[in-house]
């Protein structure tokens, strides 16, 4: 590894730290998926059941994904405690590993530092990737995207490898597919269509089907993928029915009103992949007219991958912004190919011969291209991930408010958090449930969770961040305020009001 590669790698690590880890625990847990995964992991950590995920003491049949992410969060909780940092750390590590995968693949396999640096920074400056529900929250999508990126690139290497090395790359592909399935189930298989089309394009389908390694690795993937589902059904009857309804059903019908037209994801990327979206098609064209066979082949591979993935997720009736997260790394790689070829043409046009000057021109060109998007991302990260966000909706304010009470009211160790009804499915209850359960694990605290319908005894301290609940409490009880901040209040119940 020469000094240019080593220096670039160091700069990349520093950038990854800022983009993915800076104030990682600043935001309170986001509602719905992240908060629910946090509760799943907390309860798994406490009950020791690593097969069946639980929510509020009951098997969770609303979140039916396999448990790899939960296992990683549990491991982080054991080390760092029951907090936002532990919940999000696996996603931040996965995002960093994805960036480094692009860099190392490009630098050592393609032998192009320009592709490595460009693709890595394009990914890190993509809002759709560095966003809630992907790289900086405790959700499935960053980890899923890592495994998909790995198995896609190892499969590309397999297609173009010498015969003696092919089985190794195919098995690496199979292992990454299995890990993707153990992360987010059926969603892990969506990119396989693009890989299949590329195999036909390269006229390698017959070779693949004649390979004994293909069948043994396929049996491994199917067996490993199905093993969790069957094991979970054994210990949690009814799971398979819930899983099929949740994971397969969302392709045939809209779930929870999350819908959109066929161009939903293209419109999404017009907001979350700017300015890079405008370089995708030119990069594909440039790669296809390259004189380098490997660049031309990889450009076609990226094109087939992106088109097929877009067609599959766009055909689904349920549409959510993060479903196209696996497109970002491959799109970044394609742009890296285009920029690398543009640098080559520029150097050729300027007739620059000394290699040191060629490297200087290429470096300046890449830096100029990346400067403004990198500056914009730096501003976004530093401005978004702060420890106080009063403009956040009330349903995610409890996390901030409990931090405040720990600092301003350290003597307040016994109270009730009043939230919505226990049976409610979704995020607001999950957000509250995690913070109450996590705080109650501290021996000095005695915190209970109740609903507005439950009777509150006299002299009991209650905490709520939901304005409608506070209004209901005011109507039912004579209250004294201990502390208030925005929508959140800590109140002492003096006595019930006369009916």
C-alpha positions as CSV (number, residue, x, y, z in Angstrom):
1,X,0.0,0.0,0.0
2,X,1.7,3.2,-1.2
3,X,1.5,6.6,0.6
4,X,-1.3,7.9,-1.6
5,X,-3.6,4.9,-0.8
6,X,-2.7,5.0,2.9
7,X,-3.3,8.8,3.1
8,X,-6.6,8.5,1.2
9,X,-7.7,5.7,3.5
10,X,-6.9,7.8,6.6
11,X,-8.9,10.8,5.2
12,X,-11.7,8.4,4.4
13,X,-11.8,7.1,8.0
14,X,-11.9,10.6,9.4
15,X,-14.7,11.5,7.0
16,X,-16.6,8.4,8.0
17,X,-16.3,9.2,11.7
18,X,-17.8,12.7,11.2
19,X,-20.6,11.6,8.8
20,X,-21.7,8.4,10.5
21,X,-20.6,8.7,14.2
22,X,-20.6,12.4,15.0
23,X,-23.2,13.0,17.8
24,X,-24.7,9.5,17.0
25,X,-26.7,9.6,20.2
26,X,-27.9,13.2,19.8
27,X,-31.4,12.5,18.5
28,X,-33.9,10.7,20.6
29,X,-35.1,7.4,19.1
30,X,-37.2,7.9,16.0
31,X,-40.7,6.6,16.1
32,X,-41.9,3.4,14.6
33,X,-39.1,1.2,13.3
34,X,-36.0,2.4,15.3
35,X,-37.8,2.6,18.6
36,X,-39.4,-0.7,18.1
37,X,-36.1,-2.4,17.2
38,X,-34.7,-0.8,20.4
39,X,-37.4,-2.4,22.5
40,X,-37.0,-5.7,20.8
41,X,-33.2,-5.7,21.5
42,X,-33.6,-4.5,25.1
43,X,-36.1,-7.3,25.9
44,X,-34.0,-9.8,24.0
45,X,-31.1,-8.8,26.2
46,X,-33.1,-9.2,29.4
47,X,-35.1,-12.4,28.6
48,X,-32.2,-14.2,26.8
49,X,-34.5,-15.4,23.9
50,X,-32.4,-14.9,20.8
51,X,-34.9,-16.6,18.4
52,X,-38.2,-14.9,19.2
53,X,-38.3,-11.1,19.4
54,X,-40.5,-9.6,22.0
55,X,-42.3,-6.3,22.4
56,X,-43.7,-5.2,25.7
57,X,-43.5,-8.7,27.0
58,X,-45.2,-10.4,24.1
59,X,-43.8,-12.1,20.9
60,X,-43.6,-9.4,18.3
61,X,-45.6,-10.3,15.2
62,X,-45.6,-6.8,13.8
63,X,-41.8,-6.7,13.2
64,X,-41.1,-10.1,11.6
65,X,-37.6,-9.7,10.2
66,X,-34.8,-12.1,11.2
67,X,-32.7,-11.2,14.2
68,X,-29.2,-10.4,13.0
69,X,-29.5,-6.7,13.6
70,X,-31.1,-7.3,17.0
71,X,-28.2,-9.6,18.0
72,X,-25.7,-6.8,17.1
73,X,-27.7,-4.2,19.0
74,X,-27.9,-6.5,22.0
75,X,-24.1,-6.9,21.9
76,X,-23.6,-3.1,21.8
77,X,-26.1,-2.7,24.7
78,X,-24.0,-5.1,26.8
79,X,-20.9,-3.0,26.2
80,X,-22.3,0.6,26.0
81,X,-25.6,0.4,27.9
82,X,-29.2,0.8,27.0
83,X,-29.0,4.0,25.0
84,X,-29.3,5.6,21.6
85,X,-25.6,5.1,20.8
86,X,-25.8,1.3,21.3
87,X,-29.0,1.1,19.2
88,X,-27.3,3.0,16.3
89,X,-23.8,1.7,16.5
90,X,-24.3,-1.4,14.2
91,X,-25.8,0.8,11.5
92,X,-22.9,3.3,11.7
93,X,-20.4,0.5,11.5
94,X,-22.2,-1.0,8.6
95,X,-22.3,2.3,6.7
96,X,-18.6,2.8,7.3
97,X,-17.8,-0.7,6.2
98,X,-19.9,-0.1,3.0
99,X,-17.9,3.0,2.2
100,X,-14.6,1.2,2.8
101,X,-15.8,-1.7,0.7
102,X,-16.2,0.6,-2.3
103,X,-12.8,2.2,-1.7
104,X,-10.9,-1.1,-1.3
105,X,-12.7,-2.8,-4.2
106,X,-11.9,0.1,-6.5
107,X,-8.4,0.6,-5.3
108,X,-7.2,-3.0,-5.3
109,X,-9.5,-4.8,-7.7
110,X,-10.0,-2.1,-10.3
111,X,-6.6,-0.6,-9.6
112,X,-8.1,2.9,-9.5
113,X,-7.7,5.2,-6.6
114,X,-9.8,7.8,-8.4
115,X,-12.8,5.4,-8.5
116,X,-12.2,4.5,-4.9
117,X,-12.2,8.0,-3.5
118,X,-15.0,9.3,-5.7
119,X,-17.4,6.5,-5.1
120,X,-16.7,6.6,-1.3
121,X,-17.4,10.3,-1.1
122,X,-20.4,10.2,-3.4
123,X,-21.9,7.7,-1.1
124,X,-21.1,9.7,2.0
125,X,-22.6,12.9,0.5
126,X,-25.9,11.2,-0.5
127,X,-28.7,12.5,1.7
128,X,-30.8,9.4,1.1
129,X,-28.0,7.2,2.5
130,X,-26.8,9.4,5.4
131,X,-30.3,9.8,6.8
132,X,-32.8,8.6,9.3
133,X,-33.7,4.9,8.7
134,X,-30.4,4.1,7.0
135,X,-26.8,5.1,8.1
136,X,-27.5,6.9,11.4
137,X,-30.5,5.1,13.0
138,X,-31.0,1.7,14.4
139,X,-32.8,0.2,11.5
140,X,-32.2,-2.7,9.1
141,X,-31.3,-0.8,6.0
142,X,-27.6,0.1,6.5
143,X,-26.8,-3.4,7.5
144,X,-28.8,-4.8,4.6
145,X,-27.2,-2.5,2.2
146,X,-23.7,-3.6,3.4
147,X,-24.4,-7.3,2.7
148,X,-26.1,-6.6,-0.6
149,X,-23.1,-4.4,-1.7
150,X,-20.7,-7.2,-0.7
151,X,-22.5,-10.0,-2.4
152,X,-23.1,-7.9,-5.6
153,X,-19.4,-7.1,-5.9
154,X,-18.1,-10.6,-5.0
155,X,-20.5,-12.0,-7.6
156,X,-19.1,-9.6,-10.2
157,X,-15.6,-10.7,-9.3
158,X,-16.8,-14.4,-9.6
159,X,-18.1,-13.8,-13.1
160,X,-14.8,-12.4,-14.2
161,X,-12.4,-14.6,-12.1
162,X,-10.2,-17.4,-13.3
163,X,-11.7,-20.9,-13.0
164,X,-9.5,-21.8,-10.0
165,X,-10.8,-19.0,-7.9
166,X,-14.4,-19.0,-8.9
167,X,-15.7,-21.3,-6.1
168,X,-14.2,-19.1,-3.4
169,X,-16.0,-16.0,-4.8
170,X,-19.2,-17.8,-5.2
171,X,-19.2,-19.0,-1.6
172,X,-18.4,-15.4,-0.4
173,X,-21.4,-14.3,-2.4
174,X,-23.6,-17.0,-0.8
175,X,-22.4,-16.1,2.7
176,X,-23.2,-12.4,2.1
177,X,-26.7,-13.3,0.7
178,X,-27.3,-15.4,3.8
179,X,-26.3,-12.5,6.1
180,X,-28.6,-10.2,4.1
181,X,-31.5,-12.6,4.5
182,X,-30.8,-12.9,8.2
183,X,-30.9,-9.1,8.3
184,X,-34.1,-8.2,6.4
185,X,-35.5,-11.4,5.0
186,X,-37.0,-11.4,1.5
187,X,-35.8,-7.8,0.8
188,X,-32.3,-9.3,0.6
189,X,-33.2,-11.1,-2.7
190,X,-34.3,-8.1,-4.7
191,X,-30.9,-7.3,-6.3
192,X,-30.6,-10.9,-7.6
193,X,-32.6,-10.0,-10.6
194,X,-30.0,-7.6,-11.8
195,X,-27.2,-10.1,-11.2
196,X,-29.2,-12.7,-13.2
197,X,-29.6,-10.3,-16.1
198,X,-25.9,-9.4,-16.0
199,X,-25.0,-13.2,-16.1
200,X,-27.1,-13.6,-19.3
201,X,-25.5,-10.4,-20.8
202,X,-22.1,-11.9,-20.2
203,X,-23.2,-15.3,-21.6
204,X,-22.2,-17.0,-18.4
205,X,-25.5,-18.5,-17.4
206,X,-24.6,-22.0,-18.8
207,X,-21.2,-21.9,-17.0
208,X,-23.0,-21.0,-13.8
209,X,-25.5,-23.7,-14.1
210,X,-22.8,-26.3,-14.8
211,X,-20.9,-25.4,-11.7
212,X,-21.2,-27.8,-8.7
213,X,-20.4,-24.8,-6.4
214,X,-23.5,-23.0,-7.6
215,X,-25.8,-25.8,-6.4
216,X,-24.0,-26.4,-3.1
217,X,-23.9,-22.6,-2.3
218,X,-27.6,-22.3,-3.3
219,X,-28.5,-25.1,-1.0
220,X,-26.6,-23.4,1.8
221,X,-28.4,-20.1,1.2
222,X,-31.8,-21.7,1.1
223,X,-31.1,-23.8,4.1
224,X,-29.6,-21.1,6.2
225,X,-32.3,-18.6,5.1
226,X,-35.2,-20.9,5.9
227,X,-33.8,-22.2,9.1
228,X,-34.6,-19.1,11.1
229,X,-38.2,-18.9,9.8
230,X,-38.9,-22.6,10.6
231,X,-37.2,-22.3,14.0
232,X,-39.2,-19.1,14.8
233,X,-42.4,-20.8,13.8
234,X,-41.6,-23.8,16.1
235,X,-41.2,-21.5,19.1
236,X,-43.7,-18.9,18.1
237,X,-46.7,-20.5,16.2
238,X,-48.3,-18.1,13.8
239,X,-45.1,-16.4,12.9
240,X,-44.9,-17.6,9.3
241,X,-48.4,-16.4,8.6
242,X,-47.6,-12.9,10.0
243,X,-44.2,-12.9,8.2
244,X,-45.8,-13.7,4.8
245,X,-48.5,-11.0,5.3
246,X,-45.9,-8.5,6.3
247,X,-43.0,-9.2,4.0
248,X,-44.7,-10.6,0.9
249,X,-48.1,-8.9,1.3
250,X,-46.5,-5.4,1.1
251,X,-45.6,-6.1,-2.6
252,X,-49.2,-6.8,-3.6
253,X,-50.9,-4.2,-1.5
254,X,-50.0,-1.0,0.3
255,X,-49.2,-1.4,4.0
256,X,-50.3,1.3,6.4
257,X,-51.0,3.8,3.6
258,X,-47.4,3.9,2.4
259,X,-47.9,4.2,-1.3
260,X,-46.9,6.2,-4.4
261,X,-46.8,6.1,-8.1
262,X,-44.2,4.1,-10.2
263,X,-41.8,7.1,-10.3
264,X,-41.8,7.5,-6.5
265,X,-38.1,6.5,-6.0
266,X,-36.9,8.6,-8.9
267,X,-38.7,11.6,-7.5
268,X,-37.2,10.7,-4.1
269,X,-33.6,10.6,-5.5
270,X,-34.2,14.0,-7.0
271,X,-34.2,15.3,-3.4
272,X,-31.8,12.8,-1.8
273,X,-29.1,12.1,-4.5
274,X,-28.4,15.6,-5.8
275,X,-26.2,16.5,-7.6
276,X,-25.1,12.9,-8.3
277,X,-28.3,11.8,-9.9
278,X,-27.5,14.0,-12.9
279,X,-24.1,12.1,-13.4
280,X,-25.6,8.6,-13.4
281,X,-26.6,8.4,-17.1
282,X,-23.4,10.2,-18.4
283,X,-21.3,7.9,-16.2
284,X,-23.0,4.8,-17.6
285,X,-22.4,6.1,-21.2
286,X,-18.8,7.0,-20.5
287,X,-18.1,3.6,-18.9
288,X,-19.6,1.8,-21.9
289,X,-17.2,3.6,-24.4
290,X,-14.2,3.0,-22.2
291,X,-11.2,1.2,-23.7
292,X,-10.8,-0.7,-20.4
293,X,-12.7,-4.0,-20.5
294,X,-13.1,-4.2,-16.7
295,X,-14.5,-0.6,-16.5
296,X,-16.9,-1.3,-19.3
297,X,-18.1,-4.6,-17.8
298,X,-18.5,-3.0,-14.3
299,X,-20.4,-0.1,-15.8
300,X,-22.8,-2.5,-17.5
301,X,-23.1,-4.5,-14.2
302,X,-24.0,-1.3,-12.3
303,X,-26.5,-0.3,-15.0
304,X,-28.3,-3.7,-14.9
305,X,-28.3,-3.7,-11.1
306,X,-29.8,-0.2,-10.7
307,X,-32.4,-0.6,-13.4
308,X,-33.6,-4.0,-12.1
309,X,-33.7,-2.9,-8.5
310,X,-35.6,0.2,-9.5
311,X,-38.2,-1.9,-11.4
312,X,-38.7,-4.3,-8.5
313,X,-39.1,-1.7,-5.7
314,X,-41.2,0.6,-8.0
315,X,-43.6,-2.3,-8.8
316,X,-44.3,-2.9,-5.1
317,X,-47.5,-1.4,-3.8
318,X,-45.9,-0.4,-0.6
319,X,-43.3,2.4,-1.0
320,X,-41.0,3.9,1.6
321,X,-38.1,6.2,1.1
322,X,-35.5,3.8,2.4
323,X,-36.4,0.8,0.2
324,X,-34.0,2.1,-2.4
325,X,-31.1,2.4,0.1
326,X,-29.2,-0.5,-1.7
327,X,-29.1,1.5,-4.9
328,X,-26.8,4.2,-3.4
329,X,-23.5,2.3,-3.2
330,X,-23.8,0.9,-6.7
331,X,-24.8,4.2,-8.0
332,X,-21.8,5.8,-6.3
333,X,-19.5,3.2,-7.8
334,X,-20.9,3.9,-11.3
335,X,-20.3,7.6,-10.8
336,X,-16.8,6.8,-9.7
337,X,-16.2,4.9,-13.0
338,X,-17.5,7.9,-15.0
339,X,-15.3,10.4,-13.1
340,X,-12.2,8.2,-13.5
341,X,-12.7,8.0,-17.3
342,X,-13.3,11.8,-17.4
343,X,-10.0,12.3,-15.6
344,X,-8.3,10.0,-18.1
345,X,-9.7,11.9,-21.0
346,X,-8.8,15.3,-19.5
347,X,-5.2,14.2,-18.9
348,X,-5.0,12.8,-22.5
349,X,-6.5,16.0,-23.9
350,X,-4.0,18.2,-22.0
351,X,-1.2,15.9,-23.1
352,X,0.2,15.7,-19.6
353,X,3.0,13.1,-19.5
354,X,4.8,12.9,-16.2
355,X,2.9,10.6,-14.0
356,X,3.2,12.9,-11.0
357,X,1.5,15.7,-12.9
358,X,-1.2,13.3,-14.1
359,X,-1.9,12.3,-10.5
360,X,-2.0,16.0,-9.4
361,X,-4.5,16.9,-12.2
362,X,-6.7,13.9,-11.3
363,X,-6.5,14.8,-7.6
364,X,-7.5,18.4,-8.2
365,X,-10.3,17.4,-10.5
366,X,-11.8,15.0,-8.0
367,X,-11.4,17.5,-5.1
368,X,-13.1,20.2,-7.1
369,X,-16.0,17.8,-7.9
370,X,-16.4,16.7,-4.3
371,X,-15.9,19.9,-2.5
372,X,-19.3,21.5,-2.5
373,X,-21.3,18.3,-1.8
374,X,-18.9,17.5,1.0
375,X,-19.3,20.9,2.5
376,X,-23.1,20.7,2.2
377,X,-23.1,17.3,4.0
378,X,-20.8,18.7,6.8
379,X,-23.3,21.5,7.4
380,X,-26.2,19.1,7.4
381,X,-24.6,16.7,9.9
382,X,-23.4,19.5,12.2
383,X,-26.8,21.3,12.0
384,X,-29.0,18.2,12.3
385,X,-27.4,16.0,14.9
386,X,-27.6,18.2,18.0
387,X,-28.6,17.3,21.6
388,X,-31.6,19.6,21.8
389,X,-34.3,19.6,19.1
390,X,-37.3,21.5,20.3
391,X,-38.8,21.5,16.8
392,X,-39.1,17.7,16.9
393,X,-42.7,16.4,17.2
394,X,-44.0,15.7,20.8
395,X,-43.9,11.9,20.3
396,X,-40.1,11.9,20.2
397,X,-39.5,14.5,22.9
398,X,-39.5,12.1,25.9
399,X,-35.9,11.0,25.3
400,X,-34.7,14.6,25.4
401,X,-36.8,15.4,28.4
402,X,-35.6,12.5,30.5
403,X,-32.0,13.7,29.8
404,X,-33.0,17.1,31.0
405,X,-34.6,15.8,34.2
406,X,-31.5,13.8,35.0
407,X,-29.5,17.0,34.9
408,X,-32.0,19.5,36.4
409,X,-34.0,17.3,38.8
410,X,-31.5,14.7,39.9
411,X,-33.6,14.0,43.1
412,X,-36.6,13.0,40.9
413,X,-36.2,9.3,40.8
414,X,-39.7,8.0,41.2
415,X,-42.4,8.9,38.7
416,X,-44.9,7.7,36.1
417,X,-44.7,8.4,32.4
418,X,-48.2,8.7,31.0
419,X,-48.6,7.7,27.4
420,X,-51.1,6.3,25.0
421,X,-53.0,3.0,25.4
422,X,-50.9,-0.1,25.9
423,X,-52.2,-2.1,23.0
424,X,-51.4,0.5,20.4
425,X,-49.2,-0.7,17.6
426,X,-46.5,1.6,16.3
427,X,-43.9,4.0,17.2
428,X,-45.0,6.5,19.9
429,X,-45.6,3.7,22.4
430,X,-42.3,2.0,21.4
431,X,-40.4,5.3,21.9
432,X,-41.8,5.7,25.4
433,X,-41.5,2.1,26.3
434,X,-37.8,1.9,25.5
435,X,-36.9,5.0,27.6
436,X,-39.1,3.8,30.5
437,X,-37.6,0.3,30.5
438,X,-34.0,1.5,30.0
439,X,-34.3,4.1,32.9
440,X,-36.0,1.6,35.2
441,X,-33.0,-0.7,34.8
442,X,-31.0,1.8,36.9
443,X,-31.4,0.8,40.6
444,X,-31.9,4.3,41.7
445,X,-34.9,4.9,39.5
446,X,-38.4,3.5,39.9
447,X,-40.3,4.5,36.7
448,X,-43.7,3.1,35.6
449,X,-45.6,3.5,32.4
450,X,-49.3,4.3,32.6
451,X,-52.2,5.5,30.5
452,X,-54.5,8.5,31.0
453,X,-57.3,6.1,31.8
454,X,-55.5,4.7,34.9
455,X,-56.1,6.4,38.3
456,X,-53.0,8.3,39.5
457,X,-52.6,8.4,43.4
458,X,-52.2,11.6,45.3
459,X,-48.6,13.0,45.5
460,X,-47.5,10.9,42.5
461,X,-45.2,12.6,40.0
462,X,-46.3,12.2,36.4
463,X,-44.3,13.0,33.2
464,X,-45.8,13.4,29.7
465,X,-44.8,14.9,26.5
466,X,-48.1,14.5,24.7
467,X,-50.2,17.8,24.8
468,X,-53.5,15.9,24.6
469,X,-52.6,13.7,27.5
470,X,-51.5,16.7,29.6
471,X,-54.9,18.4,28.8
472,X,-56.6,15.2,30.0
473,X,-54.6,15.2,33.2
474,X,-55.4,18.8,33.9
475,X,-59.1,18.1,33.5
476,X,-58.9,15.1,35.9
477,X,-56.5,16.3,38.7
478,X,-55.3,19.3,40.6
479,X,-51.6,19.5,39.5
480,X,-48.5,21.3,40.6
481,X,-45.7,21.8,38.0
482,X,-42.2,20.7,38.9
483,X,-40.6,21.3,35.5
484,X,-41.7,22.0,31.9
485,X,-39.9,22.2,28.6
486,X,-41.7,22.6,25.3
487,X,-44.4,19.9,25.1
488,X,-43.0,18.0,28.1
489,X,-43.9,18.5,31.8
490,X,-43.2,16.9,35.1
491,X,-46.3,17.3,37.4
492,X,-47.3,16.4,40.9
493,X,-50.8,15.1,41.3
494,X,-52.3,16.8,44.3
495,X,-55.8,15.2,44.2
496,X,-58.5,14.2,41.8
497,X,-61.0,16.9,40.8
498,X,-64.6,16.5,41.9
499,X,-66.8,14.9,39.2
